[in-house]
Amino acid sequence: MAATTTTTTTTKITPLYSNQSLFKASYDKTLIKPFLSFLPKTLQKPSFLSHTNNNTQNSTFTVSSKNPISGFFTDKEQNPYDSFFDDGDDKPREECGVVAIFGDPEASRLCYLALHALQHRGQEGAGIVTVNNNVLQSVTGVGLVSEVFNESKLDQLPGESAIGHVRYSTAGSSMLKNVQPFVAGYKYGSVGVAHNGNLVNYKTLRAELEDNGSIFNTSSDTEVVLHLIAMSKTEGPFFLRIIEACERLEGAYSMVFVTEDKIVAVRDPYGFRPLVMGRRSNGALVFASETCALDLIEATYEREVYPGEVLVVDKEGVTSMCLKAKHEPKQCVFEHIYFSLPNSIVFGRSVYESRHIFGEILATEAPVDCDVVIAVPDSGVVAALGYAAKAGVPFQQGLIRSHYVGRTFIEPSQKIRDFGVKLKLAPVHGVLNGKRVVVVDDSIVRGTTSSKIVRMIKEAGAKEVHMRIASPPIIGSCYYGVDTPSSEELISNRMTVEEIRDYIGCDSLAFLPFDSLKNLLAEDSQNFCYACFSGKYPVEPTELKVKRVGDFKDDGIYGKIESIDGGWVQAPRKH
């Protein structure tokens, strides 16, 4: 059985306020301007939608549930087999997914199921925090949701309020302590938080906090938020501290907080990362990164958490407020291209419909004579269906994806070419042999995987291979919660389309035209972020280097944070 490292913690909460009603009546309301209004228990649906084991061993070896040979390599040694999986994983990665539930006696189990639905947003760690009898109880672990939690672990998490988190990060021995949600105590009590996004002023804020005496245990942006909350001088209800802290943040954040009696959900003023709200039939409120999580636990989607909105949920109902900063929304368009599941509604749009239309546009603007249309599974499937329907050519499964492969695998001594890709994708010779094949994929990042896929399809007997990419060329790194390589590594930033075609070895290559993508989004087009396609950033990093998404192998605990290798992405040069 796969080994999984988990940790269980319990934090006693002291009451935040001795007289809640007094504070509700007396705090300065001029500090917070209503976003919609102070809302009752029901919120209007928007009109634009149609629809415990403790880790006590100190070992020099790392152990991963997905890596059968990782125990043979120390933290400082390179695992010689990792490169095979880099070949098959040439995609941007979403950092994480968050869930919050208020008012359900089975909050932890519902949170567990919702995290299952969001597993595609992060596979390297998971955690849940619940509140029971004024105590925050936490279970976090490394691995998939099903590896971290079982019946006995969920039994340790009673209560009617819960927040949860799944994460993606870079590998490292300190991964466990970086698994969210985080729980922290301060003079008024304790708070749990789960965060999706990335802060472009993380380094500046951390240095300021350290100068003022803060001690950091992790390399996560989220810990900066907790320190800002703890150091807040704001008087009044706890959520005022959250608002004050968020006013200091620059970049992307969709966060959920839990205290003894409240759930707080907040989204940055640009709305980079998604966050939605739903309600179960018993009245329980649910927040999640995607609507697919609501569907699994039978919660009805009500609306998004709006950019810059702070929603406070307690037994009195739901209160909506807004941050002071107001900006034109810049929602991540890559949610519709790759990250989100096709059955989700993200930013008010069906992900399935968006991808289907992307394929239709490719068939219209980059047609080619072909016999069959196939997809690079899984993210290219819907766009391939759209291409096939518009072109009047049959769609078939020409590549079969294995869903049972971990991060590394032991290769035979006689090397197998394109080993990583072949472990994950297998060609169907009966579909490909002698055919002119259109291959639809969602994106090309470095180009290494695409070249291996093209070669594999041709070795299966394809007469011609035509690549169609359901996104514009990626030319810029993302600083808002997506793990992308540096701009120098992005093939579209270094080569023309014809040079890329020659490099990957296909007979023709076409990307989704940038203007066509914006035309599809119509009047909403100005509300999306296209920085990875245009190099124009809504929030320009003020620091020379920006922390990568995820965490460092060395958290900088034992030295200056600037000394960390491989943890920083060069900020764009200002023109």
Disulfide bonds with the S-S distance in Angstrom:
none
